[in-house]
Amino acid sequence: MESADSAQIAGWIERQLRAMLEQSEGRIAIAVPGGSTPFPIFESLIARDLEFGRLDIWPGDDRVVPEDHAASNTGKIRALFEPAGARVVTLQPDADTPSFALVWLGMGRDGHIASLFPNTDPSAYDPLAIRRLTPDPLPPEAPFDRVSLTIPALLETDQIMFVIRGEEKRAVFDAALAGESDLPIARLLKAAVERDIPVTCFT
C-alpha cells in the first residue's frame, strides 16, 4: 500500500486485531519490530479502543542489553503497551513461541529482517525458534549482540506485514519478492509464498 502514514497503518492493524479478537475467546499474540519507524504507529494504535488486555506482544528481535537501556526495543515497547493492558514478552532463547495472529516486520537496506542479518545465514528450516546472533558488521548505531525470532518462528503466523520506507529499501524488497536475491528477506518471502501466508507491505 503506497504512501501510507502512521495513522493509516495503525488503522489497518486495528481492523486486523479487532477481527482476530472477535474470532478468538482467548489471548492472541503478535510480533512487532523495533527501531524508529514503528513507534509513531504504536502511539496511534494504543490510542484506539482495542481489548489490549488480551494481547501478547513479542518483539521480533532485540539488542542484548538491559530493558532500561536506551537501545532496548523491549523496554520501549513495554513502556507504551503495558499501560494499555497488553502483555509484552521478553525474548529468551528457551522461550516457547506462539502461533502469531500477525507478524509485523521491518527490513534493513542489507535485506535483514528482525536481527537475521545476511552474515547469520538464516534458514527457513532452522530447528530453533529464537537465536542469539552477532551482526557482522555491527551497526555503529547499535553495536550489540542480538536475540531474534528465526524464520520458522516468524512464519508461524496468520499473516505478515511490512513497513518499508524509502526507495532504496523498496527496491531491495521488490527484488526479494521477485526471487532475484537470496537475502534474508527473500528467504522469508519465498517461504511465506510456499505456505500461502498473506503478506501486506506499506510504503
KEROVEX-476839 format. One record per residue (C-alpha): residue number from 0; x, y, z. Coordinates in steps of 0.05 Angstrom, whole numbers, plus 5000, padded with zeros to 4 digits. Each point is the difference from the previous one (the first is absolute). Last residue first. Layout:
BEGIN
NUM_X_Y_Z .
...
***
This chain:
BEGIN
202_5109_5041_5037 .
201_4953_4950_5032 .
200_5009_4926_4982 .
199_4948_4946_5012 .
198_5019_4926_4998 .
197_4948_4943_5003 .
196_5030_4933_5020 .
195_4989_4948_4945 .
194_5054_4954_5028 .
193_5043_5002_4937 .
192_4989_5075_4995 .
191_5023_5009_5072 .
190_5062_4957_4987 .
189_5020_5043_4940 .
188_4987_5064_5040 .
187_5043_4977_5058 .
186_5058_4979_4956 .
185_4996_5064_4960 .
184_5001_5043_5063 .
183_5062_4961_5025 .
182_5036_5016_4934 .
181_5001_4948_4944 .
180_4983_5049_4945 .
179_4958_5005_4936 .
178_4941_4960_5024 .
177_4950_5053_4979 .
176_4982_5015_5073 .
175_5074_5008_5015 .
174_5008_5049_4943 .
173_4939_5039_5024 .
172_5027_5003_5071 .
171_5069_5024_4979 .
170_4969_5053_4955 .
169_4954_5023_5056 .
168_5060_5007_5046 .
167_5033_5048_4952 .
166_4936_5037_4984 .
165_4987_5018_5073 .
164_4956_4972_5056 .
163_4978_4927_5004 .
162_4946_4982_5050 .
161_4989_4926_4995 .
160_4942_4954_5018 .
159_4995_4925_5009 .
158_4937_4958_5008 .
157_4971_4941_5038 .
156_5067_4985_5033 .
155_5052_4946_5014 .
154_5043_5029_4944 .
153_5037_5045_5049 .
152_5018_4940_5043 .
151_5026_4962_4938 .
150_5041_5061_4979 .
149_5033_5007_5068 .
148_4978_5047_5056 .
147_5058_5042_5022 .
146_5049_5014_5055 .
145_5054_5049_4982 .
144_5073_5015_5016 .
143_5013_5075_5007 .
142_5031_5056_4960 .
141_4936_5041_4991 .
140_5014_5065_4962 .
139_5065_4971_4971 .
138_4963_4940_4971 .
137_5043_4939_5014 .
136_5030_4974_4936 .
135_4987_4945_5010 .
134_4937_4991_5042 .
133_5009_4955_5061 .
132_4944_4951_5015 .
131_4960_4971_5058 .
130_4947_4955_4970 .
129_4925_4989_5009 .
128_4955_4948_4967 .
127_5055_4948_4992 .
126_4999_4943_4949 .
125_5015_5049_4944 .
124_4964_4975_4937 .
123_4986_5068_4969 .
122_5075_5013_5009 .
121_5037_5062_5023 .
120_5071_5010_4974 .
119_5023_5041_5060 .
118_5044_5043_4955 .
117_4938_5025_4962 .
116_4969_5028_5064 .
115_4943_4965_5035 .
114_4989_5052_5055 .
113_4927_5011_4982 .
112_5006_5000_4924 .
111_5065_5014_4964 .
110_4999_5021_4927 .
109_5064_5042_5001 .
108_4959_5064_4999 .
107_4965_4975_5063 .
106_4930_4972_5004 .
105_4940_5010_5045 .
104_4954_4945_5024 .
103_4930_4992_5028 .
102_4979_4928_5015 .
101_4925_4993_5011 .
100_4956_4948_5034 .
99_5062_4965_5025 .
98_5006_4927_5017 .
97_5038_5003_5064 .
96_5074_4996_5018 .
95_5023_4958_5059 .
94_5059_5038_5030 .
93_5068_4966_5005 .
92_5039_5054_4963 .
91_4967_5057_5038 .
90_4959_5057_4970 .
89_4965_5040_5054 .
88_4925_4999_4989 .
87_4955_5062_5005 .
86_4931_4988_5029 .
85_4949_5051_4979 .
84_4959_5043_5049 .
83_5007_5070_4970 .
82_5053_5016_5052 .
81_5037_4938_4975 .
80_5001_5024_4928 .
79_5044_5062_4999 .
78_5051_4987_5055 .
77_5004_4927_4978 .
76_5017_5019_4928 .
75_5055_5046_5024 .
74_5029_4947_5047 .
73_4995_4946_4947 .
72_5036_5040_4947 .
71_5060_5010_5046 .
70_5051_5051_4974 .
69_4986_5052_5054 .
68_5015_4948_5054 .
67_4943_4988_5050 .
66_4987_4932_4968 .
65_5072_4978_5014 .
64_5040_4988_4937 .
63_5003_4943_4949 .
62_4968_5040_4943 .
61_4931_4977_4983 .
60_4961_4959_4950 .
59_4930_4987_4975 .
58_4975_5032_5064 .
57_4941_4959_5025 .
56_4935_5032_5020 .
55_4947_4959_5035 .
54_4931_5031_4993 .
53_4938_4983_5041 .
52_5006_5061_5045 .
51_5007_5043_4938 .
50_4925_4995_4986 .
49_5001_5055_4948 .
48_4973_5071_5002 .
47_5054_5038_4964 .
46_5053_5045_5031 .
45_5046_4940_5005 .
44_5002_4996_4924 .
43_5021_5072_4987 .
42_5058_4994_5049 .
41_5021_4933_4969 .
40_5000_5031_4931 .
39_5043_5058_5024 .
38_5045_4947_5031 .
37_5007_4953_4940 .
36_5051_5040_4958 .
35_5053_5013_5053 .
34_5028_4931_5013 .
33_4962_4941_5029 .
32_4956_4950_4964 .
31_4935_4966_5022 .
30_4976_4929_5011 .
29_4927_4986_5016 .
28_4967_4953_5049 .
27_4927_4988_5013 .
26_4967_4984_5067 .
25_4936_4960_5007 .
24_4930_5001_4973 .
23_5022_5008_4928 .
22_4963_5024_4938 .
21_4983_5068_5030 .
20_5073_5010_5021 .
19_5023_4983_4929 .
18_4951_5049_4969 .
17_5021_5056_5047 .
16_5073_4984_4988 .
15_4994_5006_4925 .
14_4959_5063_5003 .
13_5048_5033_5049 .
12_5059_4981_4957 .
11_4968_5035_4940 .
10_4985_5061_5042 .
9_5072_5001_5027 .
8_5024_5000_4928 .
7_4955_5058_4982 .
6_5020_5039_5062 .
5_5074_4990_4986 .
4_4996_5023_4928 .
3_4990_4956_4939 .
2_5035_5024_4937 .
1_4987_4936_4959 .
0_4967_4937_5025 .
***
